[in-house]
Amino acid sequence: MDTLVALVFMTGTRLPLLFIIFLGISLNGCTGLFFQPMKPLVRTPGDINLSYQDIHFTSQDGTNLHGWFLPAEGKAHGTILLLHGNAENISTHIGSVYWLPPRGFNVFLFDYRGYGQSAGNPDLQGAFQDIEAALLWLQNKPDIDPTRIVVLGQSLGGAMGTYVFANTGQSEIIRALILDSVFSDYQQIVREKLASFWLTWPLQYPLSWLVTGKYSPTEAIGQYSPTPILIIHNKNDAVIPAHHATQLFAHATPPKELWLMPEGRHIAALNQPETRNRLVNYLLQILDNPTQHE
């Protein structure tokens, strides 16, 4: 995967000239800018009064990975597997899911290779293996129900997970796929970001062609039926525009839902109490009354 994909995740509206120059000389298949890992953990679940298990497991190629399992308070309704975005590590992304254990859901969040306490260096193929291994580890955990696992993929994590589960047969295993702020196509988002800056506008098509479309979430999402799909996106997301959500929704097969939220920031919908309550209701319906979504 080309380093141009890193443009997707730059939150500023203008890119420094030196960065553009660097892109021009780094079109060599390197994924160094595609992933933005952070090694130090800034907090643990214990710091926010959550019970947790410190988990170490191995990826498909033997790379050592690290994660946290947050048990539900009381009897668990089900288990949420979080696939976080491209930056930082689980110690910051826990902010998206810390509220779920008190509502009766187990949560497993882990770091891809090169992030946090996970070994190795990040790359796309390696991350695919890590995602597959995380779901397999969760399925084999003896104290959870493997038929009640829901995947929550955010931004890059959702794009990668959509492709992985569709192409490993694991889409039939998960109870539902929830995509939060996910782009629909690698080439398209790169083209849009290049077009947003005058210096790179003339290069939007020739450079986007250097990005593979092989792993497109749009192509993969049509392979999930009858697994329910929920797509959540903020209408004014400045990082990944909301039309990516509508494109994903158009290519998804039923049962499916699309929530376009008024909150404008990237991956911010679940910060809102109303959205959290709505998501809990959705999860309970999926897990306890799946026929309502068929």
C-alpha positions as a printed Julia matrix, in Angstrom:
294×3 Matrix{Float64}:
   0.0     0.0     0.0
   1.32    3.36   -1.02
   2.25    6.04    1.52
  -0.23    8.37   -0.17
  -2.96    6.75    1.91
  -1.53    8.61    4.89
  -3.15   11.74    3.49
  -6.48   10.34    4.59
  -5.63   10.78    8.21
  -4.0    14.22    8.16
  -6.44   16.42   10.03
  -5.18   19.76    8.74
  -6.62   21.35    5.65
  -3.17   22.23    4.26
  -0.09   20.04    4.02
   3.42   21.4     4.52
   5.45   21.7     1.34
   8.18   19.46    2.74
   5.6    16.75    3.32
   4.42   16.97   -0.27
   8.03   16.73   -1.45
   8.54   13.72    0.77
   5.5    12.04   -0.76
   6.95   12.64   -4.18
  10.11   10.73   -3.37
   8.52    7.96   -1.32
   6.18    6.33   -3.85
   7.84    2.98   -3.39
   5.22    0.85   -1.67
   6.39    1.9     1.79
   3.67    1.98    4.46
   5.55    4.16    6.93
   3.02    6.99    6.77
   0.02    4.69    6.44
   0.35    3.7    10.09
   1.01    6.21   12.87
   1.78    4.03   15.92
   2.61    5.21   19.41
   4.57    2.87   21.7
   4.07    4.27   25.23
   0.78    3.49   26.93
  -0.59    6.67   28.47
  -3.08    4.88   30.74
  -4.45    1.46   31.61
  -8.07    0.48   32.21
  -7.23    0.38   35.92
  -6.55    4.11   35.81
 -10.21    4.68   34.95
 -11.49    2.1    37.46
 -12.14   -0.7    34.98
 -11.37   -4.34   35.66
  -9.23   -5.86   32.92
  -7.04   -8.73   31.86
  -3.67   -8.0    30.28
  -3.57  -10.21   27.18
  -0.59  -11.4    25.15
  -1.22  -13.53   22.07
   0.45  -14.25   18.74
  -0.48  -13.23   15.23
  -0.76  -15.67   12.33
   2.97  -15.29   11.6
   4.07  -15.58   15.25
   4.38  -11.85   16.01
   3.64  -11.15   19.68
   0.61   -8.9    20.19
  -0.84   -7.17   23.22
  -4.37   -6.24   24.21
  -6.81   -5.72   27.05
  -9.92   -7.73   27.81
 -12.5    -5.71   29.73
 -15.11   -8.0    31.32
 -18.72   -6.91   31.48
 -20.17   -5.91   34.79
 -22.65   -8.64   35.6
 -23.77  -11.18   33.02
 -22.44  -10.29   29.58
 -24.84   -9.66   26.74
 -22.0   -10.21   24.28
 -18.42   -9.24   23.4
 -17.19   -6.29   21.34
 -13.95   -6.6    19.36
 -12.52   -3.12   18.74
 -10.36   -2.5    15.66
  -8.9     0.95   16.29
  -7.79    3.61   13.83
  -4.35    4.26   12.38
  -2.83    6.44   15.12
  -1.62    6.06   18.73
  -2.58    2.81   20.54
  -5.21    1.15   22.73
  -4.45    3.43   25.68
  -6.04    6.34   23.79
  -8.63    4.37   21.82
 -10.09    2.94   25.02
 -12.0     6.21   25.12
 -14.35    4.8    22.46
 -15.37    1.72   24.46
 -14.72    2.23   28.19
 -18.44    2.81   28.77
 -19.51   -0.6    27.41
 -18.51   -2.94   30.31
 -20.78   -1.07   32.77
 -23.58   -1.56   30.23
 -23.08   -5.32   30.21
 -20.65   -5.94   27.31
 -17.2    -7.52   27.3
 -14.67   -5.59   25.22
 -11.45   -6.83   23.64
  -9.15   -4.17   22.23
  -5.66   -4.9    20.97
  -2.78   -3.22   19.2
  -1.63   -4.1    15.72
   2.04   -4.96   15.34
   4.28   -1.98   16.07
   1.69   -0.27   18.25
   1.87   -0.06   22.05
   3.3    -3.23   23.54
   2.83   -5.3    20.38
   6.06   -6.4    18.72
   7.17   -5.87   15.14
   6.71   -3.07   12.64
   3.37   -2.05   11.17
   2.44   -2.99    7.63
  -0.85   -3.73    5.92
  -0.43   -7.47    5.36
   0.79   -7.9     8.92
  -2.18   -5.96   10.3
  -4.52   -8.21    8.33
  -2.98  -11.21   10.07
  -3.24   -9.49   13.44
  -6.96   -8.82   12.99
  -7.63  -12.42   11.98
  -5.65  -13.67   14.99
  -7.5   -11.39   17.4
 -10.89  -12.77   16.4
  -9.6   -16.35   16.61
  -8.18  -15.67   20.09
 -11.51  -14.24   21.2
 -13.45  -17.19   19.81
 -11.28  -19.57   21.82
 -11.56  -17.68   25.11
 -13.37  -20.15   27.37
 -15.43  -17.66   29.39
 -17.22  -15.91   26.52
 -19.9   -17.01   24.08
 -18.19  -17.18   20.64
 -21.56  -16.81   18.91
 -22.1   -13.35   20.43
 -19.1   -11.41   19.12
 -19.67   -8.02   17.46
 -16.88   -6.18   15.61
 -16.55   -2.42   15.99
 -14.11   -1.06   13.41
 -13.13    2.59   13.42
 -11.59    4.46   10.48
  -8.63    2.44    9.13
  -9.44   -0.44   11.51
 -12.9    -0.75   10.01
 -11.55   -0.67    6.46
  -9.04   -3.4     7.21
 -11.48   -5.53    9.17
 -14.13   -5.38    6.46
 -11.66   -6.84    3.98
 -10.14   -9.41    6.35
 -13.34  -10.99    7.6
 -14.88  -11.13    4.12
 -11.84  -12.93    2.74
 -11.2   -15.37    5.59
 -14.75  -16.63    6.04
 -14.94  -14.95    9.45
 -17.79  -12.71    8.28
 -20.07  -15.67    8.97
 -18.77  -15.98   12.54
 -19.32  -12.47   13.84
 -22.79  -11.47   14.98
 -22.61   -7.98   13.46
 -20.16   -5.56   11.85
 -20.23   -1.94   13.02
 -18.22    0.59   11.0
 -17.51    4.0    12.52
 -16.02    6.72   10.29
 -14.69    4.3     7.68
 -13.63    5.19    4.13
 -15.09    3.28    1.22
 -12.13    3.02   -1.15
  -8.38    3.62   -0.84
  -7.93    5.17   -4.26
 -10.92    7.46   -3.86
  -9.91    8.9    -0.49
  -6.35    9.51   -1.7
  -7.69   11.25   -4.8
  -9.97   13.45   -2.69
  -7.17   14.47   -0.34
  -4.84   15.31   -3.2
  -7.59   17.37   -4.84
  -8.09   19.42   -1.67
  -4.68   21.13   -1.95
  -3.72   23.27   -4.93
  -0.16   21.93   -5.1
  -1.29   18.31   -5.45
  -4.55   18.89   -7.32
  -3.0    18.12  -10.75
  -1.63   14.84   -9.37
  -4.85   13.48   -7.92
  -5.45   10.9   -10.64
  -1.94    9.76  -11.59
  -0.88    9.37   -7.97
  -4.08    7.69   -6.83
  -3.53    5.05   -9.52
  -0.41    4.02   -7.62
  -2.61    2.93   -4.71
  -3.99   -0.58   -4.96
  -7.74   -1.06   -4.98
  -7.39   -4.72   -4.07
  -8.44   -4.28   -0.44
 -11.36   -1.93   -1.03
 -14.0    -2.04    1.74
 -16.64   -1.29   -0.9
 -15.85   -4.54   -2.69
 -15.72   -6.59    0.51
 -18.82   -5.29    2.28
 -21.15   -7.0    -0.15
 -19.99  -10.41    1.1
 -21.47  -10.17    4.62
 -25.12  -11.14    4.23
 -26.81  -12.31    6.4
 -24.49  -10.71    9.0
 -26.02   -7.35   10.04
 -24.04   -4.2     9.21
 -24.3    -0.85   10.96
 -22.51    2.16    9.47
 -22.02    5.25   11.67
 -20.58    8.48   10.34
 -20.6    12.13   11.3
 -22.1    14.32    8.59
 -19.34   16.93    8.76
 -16.36   14.62    9.23
 -13.4    16.62    7.9
 -11.06   13.61    7.7
 -13.27   11.1     5.89
 -16.31   12.77    4.27
 -19.73   11.28    4.95
 -20.3    10.25    1.33
 -17.95    7.33    2.02
 -20.53    6.02    4.48
 -23.33    6.3     1.95
 -21.21    4.48   -0.64
 -20.47    1.67    1.8
 -24.15    1.45    2.68
 -25.12    1.25   -1.0
 -22.78   -1.7    -1.55
 -23.69   -3.54    1.66
 -26.31   -6.27    1.58
 -29.24   -6.42    4.03
 -29.69   -6.41    6.92
 -28.02   -2.99    7.17
 -28.45    0.4     8.83
 -26.88    3.83    8.26
 -26.65    6.42   11.02
 -25.51    9.87    9.85
 -24.83   11.9    12.98
 -24.79   15.7    13.42
 -21.59   15.74   15.52
 -18.85   16.85   13.16
 -15.55   15.39   14.32
 -13.92   12.21   13.06
 -14.78    9.17   15.22
 -16.79   11.33   17.63
 -20.31    9.88   17.37
 -19.84    7.52   20.31
 -18.9    10.44   22.55
 -22.57   11.37   22.65
 -24.79    9.78   25.34
 -27.71    9.58   22.92
 -25.66    7.62   20.4
 -24.37    5.29   23.11
 -27.9     4.51   24.23
 -28.97    3.95   20.66
 -26.03    1.61   20.06
 -26.77   -0.41   23.2
 -30.36   -0.89   22.03
 -29.1    -1.96   18.6
 -26.68   -4.47   20.16
 -29.35   -5.97   22.4
 -31.67   -6.4    19.42
 -28.92   -8.0    17.32
 -27.83  -10.34   20.08
 -31.19  -11.28   21.58
 -33.61  -10.83   18.66
 -31.57  -11.33   15.49
 -34.64  -12.0    13.33
 -35.63   -8.33   13.69
 -32.67   -7.42   11.46
 -33.09  -10.09    8.81
